[in-house]
Amino acid sequence: MFEQFLDTNALSFRVEVIPILGVLILLEAILSADNAIALAAIVRSLPDPQQEKWALRYGLIGAFVLRVVLIFTATWVIKYWQFELAGSLYLLWLSGRFFLEKAQEGHDTKHPVRMADKLWQVVALVSLTDLAFSLDSVTAAVAVAEETWLVLIGGVAGIIALRFLAGLFIKWLSEFTHLESAGYLIVLLVGLRLFIKVFSDSLVPPEWLMLSLIGAVFLWGFSKREPLDDLDDIEAIADTKQ
């Protein structure tokens, strides 16, 4: 795929690629929603709101670099099921760790589960989580568009969508009781789908079923809001940290 990108003929713009480009951007924007809530939940584990901003910023820079590498090597990566297995195991580990710690320590929305203690660790988690989520979407994008530069534009659109959506979810995570758990439940669903795909494509749940499940999880995540007094307390704590 890298050689194709270097080919000047492949870079030529054609009118017929406009619908494909639109599909790729729309696909990335839709797929960014479940990714964004997971990244926001990871970033929120930091104790300082200022660190959250830096972790999201640098984490997405790392995610962009890894996604570009994945795009250029996609036709090679999809030949090896070990990459999908590693991605699925990472997502399953991430969600399993969250629910285990939540069960052991009884965290609530005021005290999010601490997934990492240091800024660089959270940055690494954000970058790796986006990479694991991208394993499926990038291979789908490669199937839709033959031109590498089209897939790259779609990837850039996905990162931009992630930046804005994750910022919104960080705010919402302190307002909605179940939203953090919903984020990691989505991570679990994506991890399970990727894990099943490693062993048998025929057993992989159809896309409409996955989207329906993720939509139901989103609805549950926004189903219960923190009481007004609790929200005032959370905002006061955030103001003192700033």
Secondary structure, 3 states (H helix, E strand, C coil): CHHHHHCHHHHCCCCCHHHHHHHHHHHHHHHHHHHHHHHHHHHCCCCCHHHHHHHHHHHHHHHHHHHHHHHHCHHHHCCCHHHHHHHHHHHHHHHHHHHHHHHHHCCCCCCCCCCCCCHHHHHHHHHHHHHHHHHHHHHHHHHHCCCHHHHHHHHHHHHHHHHHHHHHHHHHHCCECCHHHHHHHHHHHHHHHHHHHHHCHHHCCCHHHHHHHHHHHHHHHCCCECCHHHHHHHHHHHHHHC
